[in-house]
């Protein structure tokens, strides 16, 4: 009988890779207030506003200011 059919190895299964959790960086209350103020005067449609807000939030969590995040998003359009 081949070795890979050995009774000792019958119960072992391939290792399962664990999912890595993303460490969330929460926005401060000041950042939230600044973003709300910025989005209030944006004048975008519903879906455009949501997309823009999500992009801004992503950049702000990385430490960018409102102005820098806005400039980067407008530059990439």
C-alpha beads as a LAMMPS data file, in Angstrom:
LAMMPS data file: protein, C-alpha beads

77 atoms
76 bonds

1 atom types
1 bond types

-500.0 500.0 xlo xhi
-500.0 500.0 ylo yhi
-500.0 500.0 zlo zhi

Masses

1 110.0

Atoms # bond

1 1 1 0.000 0.000 0.000
2 1 1 1.423 3.471 -0.890
3 1 1 2.583 5.721 1.926
4 1 1 -0.028 8.425 1.319
5 1 1 -2.738 5.894 2.202
6 1 1 -1.215 5.356 5.630
7 1 1 -3.820 5.226 8.423
8 1 1 -1.975 7.874 10.471
9 1 1 -2.453 10.530 7.773
10 1 1 -6.103 9.756 7.009
11 1 1 -7.459 12.309 9.490
12 1 1 -5.164 15.173 8.506
13 1 1 -6.485 17.813 6.159
14 1 1 -4.713 20.568 4.282
15 1 1 -4.062 23.668 6.408
16 1 1 -6.761 26.298 6.184
17 1 1 -5.521 29.825 5.587
18 1 1 -6.988 32.255 8.070
19 1 1 -8.515 35.460 6.775
20 1 1 -6.633 38.555 7.802
21 1 1 -8.749 41.170 9.486
22 1 1 -8.246 44.715 8.292
23 1 1 -7.383 46.970 11.136
24 1 1 -9.875 49.797 10.896
25 1 1 -8.746 53.314 11.573
26 1 1 -11.708 55.298 12.830
27 1 1 -12.227 58.908 11.879
28 1 1 -12.161 61.517 14.623
29 1 1 -15.229 63.611 15.402
30 1 1 -13.494 66.644 13.867
31 1 1 -12.809 64.746 10.635
32 1 1 -16.445 63.615 10.491
33 1 1 -17.689 67.169 11.031
34 1 1 -15.306 68.566 8.410
35 1 1 -16.391 65.940 5.886
36 1 1 -20.074 66.605 6.559
37 1 1 -19.504 70.328 6.040
38 1 1 -17.554 69.669 2.828
39 1 1 -20.200 67.315 1.431
40 1 1 -23.004 69.775 2.250
41 1 1 -21.704 72.284 -0.245
42 1 1 -20.668 69.779 -2.914
43 1 1 -23.814 69.954 -5.069
44 1 1 -23.396 66.406 -6.395
45 1 1 -26.156 63.932 -7.253
46 1 1 -26.878 61.068 -4.829
47 1 1 -24.604 58.411 -6.303
48 1 1 -21.841 60.915 -7.109
49 1 1 -21.979 62.262 -3.563
50 1 1 -21.753 58.779 -2.049
51 1 1 -18.820 57.836 -4.259
52 1 1 -17.029 61.083 -3.466
53 1 1 -17.699 60.695 0.283
54 1 1 -16.319 57.151 0.318
55 1 1 -13.155 58.239 -1.514
56 1 1 -12.712 61.159 0.877
57 1 1 -13.213 58.931 3.930
58 1 1 -10.652 56.444 2.652
59 1 1 -8.038 59.141 2.213
60 1 1 -8.842 60.845 5.506
61 1 1 -8.393 57.584 7.405
62 1 1 -4.880 57.475 5.962
63 1 1 -4.186 60.887 7.482
64 1 1 -4.890 63.313 4.630
65 1 1 -6.675 66.602 5.273
66 1 1 -9.958 67.516 3.559
67 1 1 -8.165 69.865 1.165
68 1 1 -5.462 67.357 0.225
69 1 1 -7.984 64.514 -0.214
70 1 1 -10.248 66.717 -2.350
71 1 1 -7.342 67.878 -4.496
72 1 1 -6.171 64.279 -5.042
73 1 1 -9.643 63.066 -6.034
74 1 1 -10.217 65.955 -8.441
75 1 1 -6.771 65.375 -9.959
76 1 1 -7.545 61.703 -10.661
77 1 1 -10.817 62.448 -12.505

Bonds

1 1 1 2
2 1 2 3
3 1 3 4
4 1 4 5
5 1 5 6
6 1 6 7
7 1 7 8
8 1 8 9
9 1 9 10
10 1 10 11
11 1 11 12
12 1 12 13
13 1 13 14
14 1 14 15
15 1 15 16
16 1 16 17
17 1 17 18
18 1 18 19
19 1 19 20
20 1 20 21
21 1 21 22
22 1 22 23
23 1 23 24
24 1 24 25
25 1 25 26
26 1 26 27
27 1 27 28
28 1 28 29
29 1 29 30
30 1 30 31
31 1 31 32
32 1 32 33
33 1 33 34
34 1 34 35
35 1 35 36
36 1 36 37
37 1 37 38
38 1 38 39
39 1 39 40
40 1 40 41
41 1 41 42
42 1 42 43
43 1 43 44
44 1 44 45
45 1 45 46
46 1 46 47
47 1 47 48
48 1 48 49
49 1 49 50
50 1 50 51
51 1 51 52
52 1 52 53
53 1 53 54
54 1 54 55
55 1 55 56
56 1 56 57
57 1 57 58
58 1 58 59
59 1 59 60
60 1 60 61
61 1 61 62
62 1 62 63
63 1 63 64
64 1 64 65
65 1 65 66
66 1 66 67
67 1 67 68
68 1 68 69
69 1 69 70
70 1 70 71
71 1 71 72
72 1 72 73
73 1 73 74
74 1 74 75
75 1 75 76
76 1 76 77
